[in-house]
Amino acid sequence: MTAPVIELQPDLNVMTPGIGPPVADVIVIGAGNAALCAAITAAEQGAKVTLLERAPRSYRGGNSRHTRNFRCSHDSDLGVLSGAYQLDEFYDDLLRVTKGNTDEKLAKLVISSAPESYQWMTKQGVIFQPSLSGTLSLSRTNAFFLGGGKALVNAYFQRCEDLNIDIIYNATVLDLHIDNGDCDGVLVDIEGSQRYLRATSFVVAAGGFESNKEWLAEAWGEAAKNFLIRGTPYNRGEVLRQVLAHGADSIGDPSQCHAVAIDGRAPEYDGGIVTRLDCVPFAVVLNKHGERFYDEGEDVWPKRYAIWGRLVAAQPEQIAYAIIDDKSSELFMPSVFPATCCDSLSDLIVEMGLPLKETMATIEAFNNACSEGEFHPTELDGLSTEGITPAKTNWARAIITPPFRGYMLRPGVTFTYLGINVDETARVTFNGNRSKNVWAAGEIMAGNILGEGYLAGFGMTIGTVFGRIAGQQAALHANS
Amino acid sequence: MQTAKAQIKVTPLAQLVTNAELQTEAERQLGICNSCRYCEGYCGTFKALTRYRSFDAATVNHLANLCHNCRGCYYACQYTEPHEFALNIPALLANVRAQNWEQHVKPQALSRVMQGSVWPYALFTVLFILLFSTVIKVPWLSAQPFYASISHNALVLIFTPLFVIPLVSLAAGIRGYWKSVGGSRLRLSDLREAMLSAASMKNLSGGQGQGCNYESGERYSSSRRWAHQATMYGFLLCFLSTSTATLYHYVLNSPAPYPFWSLPKLFGVGGGLLLSTGCALLWYLKTKSDRALGSAARTTAEYVFIGLLFFVSTTGLLLYWSKGTGLASSWLIVHLALVATFFIAIPYSKMAHGFFRLAALCREAQLQR
């Protein structure tokens, strides 16, 4: 999927506040995990719900399509999760990755509501499975969806159909009519025709702006052009921008996005999980001038995972090259695109388009700086280079055994942190005041809790817990 | 973007005619699967897939024969069309299987036509109807009346080669397949493992008993598993009926016909009912399923095969119920003709799947040891 998603212009003449019958009690904007949880919960409370999905049916579900698990606290065995993952440990994990950049009250609400949400998900038809091969480190903390995120989204859409929720695909929200935190309706383009839809309550769950390169360029400049977007091309952040423009309080660093180093040959959008390339710790990583620029062996997953996108983004043309030798070729998950593979190092360097002299010099210097020692691929083994800068502080082994393999790396953007402020009832605040009838859930408000960093499966926990709260509150408001 | 993207060239499966073309496409698709692995929990194919880092022809064939076309992976996939990766694992593996069976069962030409069209089935049926109509009129062949009009010896004379020759051909095909996937000496435990899996149709459970995605799109359902169980056990009961009747005839010296409360009759009637119900249900489910997720060129022949089994069982039942009436000998002729056609079709039609799958399950048990 590389086709750019067209920006539509709103025809404000169509938007006439106060006119026309409401189409539903609750309008949910978005159709990813959080939106679906909100829609289902509202409908279960008896509300009539309309769900607006920007994507066509085949791409429904936002970035939840690409997810695979749900981080969940538990005191004892819970479904596929064994042992215990206590609230404190969970919260400590969150503090570590966010460096304290979280709202304690909201974070603890999410963490403590997770087990009940797990049960609820099961009732909606979501099927869990024990952790997948290669993800043993997550088996105690994360419950995996059988078939992954798209299967989860399918289960929720079926539930929506069973609850007679009105699902509208190809529905792009062009603007919301919000006056002083009070929303009257939304202007929507549905397959080319613009309509103004009114309701009593509104849930915004339309994700971040990671696939909007123009917006990313506001923070990253020209470099953003070379970013690859790991998820859906439909997360353009339009609803986020509209709600902020109407006075919603923002939260999170507007210039930050979470990016990982992925295979540089991945599609521009929607490459998903298969584009990940976890060969960095066993490689020398070079920029386009054939220079090393960072300690490849600094840390284990997931910290390594979280920083390399940014590191590559800071290199010229946002590109890097990882080179390994045969000793390391099977130490990481297979990559979707085959490596460039040559029996001689110089052939590989030429084939990859790197400057031969400089690159050979870098690798020779690296090889000479490696020393003998015990190599342990799964733990920090202290096998370090000596006398080169930057050093490689773990897993440093000379690149000498043919065949040699090379991968191109680019930054792959996963999600953005900028969001809208909510209280513990998921209600959006406008200029410091609680909105009358707008709630938010999912990535659009996740910055309240995950202010920076990354914690596997936690986005789904935030989305599920806040989606359910938003749906319940929106229905309560509509029923009263 | 300055750097060249990896070229993703996707050719529709139906246009991949040669083994080599299909193999290249299989390597591409399975490579993507292997770097995702979200479907690992669905079935044995995906569990097996994680053992490999590359997919040579033997591996592709092994994975293809493990696949039961439950389609769970398709509906859960992030990379199905319109995504440029255009994954369609159920259709890919169905096409690989069809080619694989053709390649191993000789003569290949017969396999090709019987996997591809209706007319050989029709032709064989008509020929056998003519044959049995003639046989029934020859006095010395219709002595010692079996049911209404054909002697036991005549039946043995006709059916023995019809049964033995296709089975020999099938056995040779399975042997070739076994060698091609690198199978080693079979242990009893391998066979036990494979039988247990087949007996419960474990690979149609969806991994957690929720079933598969055959006839209702994204929704899970166990209908196909039940329909297949009825068909398979119905068929086995019919086979048991014939086997017990043979024992009665030769060992107990008690020739047909048998009363209702006898093993051949109980197995036969029970099996016939199960088989016809199962086939009717399979046919119905097939009409509801998405053709694009199977082997398009084989769909017609698959319908024909289900239809053949259905008519074999229903004519058997009709024959039983019409006993003593004027219609009995007509039903007998039709029934016998259909059974004879079925025997010929065993190695060359969808019927081969049972044997190839069992071999694949045995091999998988070996690889897991």
HADDOCK unambig.tbl for C-alpha pairs under 7 A between the chains (distance, minus, plus):
assign (segid A and resid 1 and name CA) (segid B and resid 83 and name CA) 5.20 0.50 0.50
assign (segid A and resid 1 and name CA) (segid B and resid 84 and name CA) 5.64 0.50 0.50
assign (segid A and resid 65 and name CA) (segid B and resid 78 and name CA) 6.43 0.50 0.50
assign (segid A and resid 66 and name CA) (segid B and resid 78 and name CA) 6.78 0.50 0.50
assign (segid A and resid 129 and name CA) (segid B and resid 41 and name CA) 6.81 0.50 0.50
assign (segid A and resid 132 and name CA) (segid B and resid 40 and name CA) 6.95 0.50 0.50
assign (segid A and resid 146 and name CA) (segid B and resid 39 and name CA) 6.87 0.50 0.50
assign (segid A and resid 146 and name CA) (segid B and resid 41 and name CA) 6.04 0.50 0.50
assign (segid A and resid 147 and name CA) (segid B and resid 38 and name CA) 5.11 0.50 0.50
assign (segid A and resid 147 and name CA) (segid B and resid 39 and name CA) 4.49 0.50 0.50
assign (segid A and resid 147 and name CA) (segid B and resid 41 and name CA) 6.88 0.50 0.50
assign (segid A and resid 147 and name CA) (segid B and resid 73 and name CA) 6.82 0.50 0.50
assign (segid A and resid 147 and name CA) (segid B and resid 76 and name CA) 5.40 0.50 0.50
assign (segid A and resid 148 and name CA) (segid B and resid 38 and name CA) 5.11 0.50 0.50
assign (segid A and resid 148 and name CA) (segid B and resid 39 and name CA) 6.98 0.50 0.50
assign (segid A and resid 148 and name CA) (segid B and resid 76 and name CA) 6.77 0.50 0.50
assign (segid A and resid 150 and name CA) (segid B and resid 76 and name CA) 5.21 0.50 0.50
assign (segid A and resid 150 and name CA) (segid B and resid 77 and name CA) 6.64 0.50 0.50
assign (segid A and resid 150 and name CA) (segid B and resid 78 and name CA) 6.49 0.50 0.50
assign (segid A and resid 151 and name CA) (segid B and resid 76 and name CA) 4.70 0.50 0.50
assign (segid A and resid 154 and name CA) (segid B and resid 218 and name CA) 6.52 0.50 0.50
assign (segid A and resid 226 and name CA) (segid B and resid 1 and name CA) 6.14 0.50 0.50
assign (segid A and resid 265 and name CA) (segid B and resid 5 and name CA) 4.84 0.50 0.50
assign (segid A and resid 265 and name CA) (segid B and resid 6 and name CA) 5.31 0.50 0.50
assign (segid A and resid 273 and name CA) (segid B and resid 36 and name CA) 5.99 0.50 0.50
assign (segid A and resid 274 and name CA) (segid B and resid 32 and name CA) 6.60 0.50 0.50
assign (segid A and resid 274 and name CA) (segid B and resid 35 and name CA) 4.98 0.50 0.50
assign (segid A and resid 274 and name CA) (segid B and resid 36 and name CA) 5.12 0.50 0.50
assign (segid A and resid 333 and name CA) (segid B and resid 35 and name CA) 6.51 0.50 0.50
assign (segid A and resid 334 and name CA) (segid B and resid 34 and name CA) 6.81 0.50 0.50
assign (segid A and resid 334 and name CA) (segid B and resid 35 and name CA) 5.39 0.50 0.50
assign (segid A and resid 334 and name CA) (segid B and resid 53 and name CA) 6.34 0.50 0.50
assign (segid A and resid 335 and name CA) (segid B and resid 35 and name CA) 5.68 0.50 0.50
assign (segid A and resid 336 and name CA) (segid B and resid 31 and name CA) 5.94 0.50 0.50
assign (segid A and resid 336 and name CA) (segid B and resid 32 and name CA) 5.11 0.50 0.50
assign (segid A and resid 336 and name CA) (segid B and resid 35 and name CA) 5.69 0.50 0.50
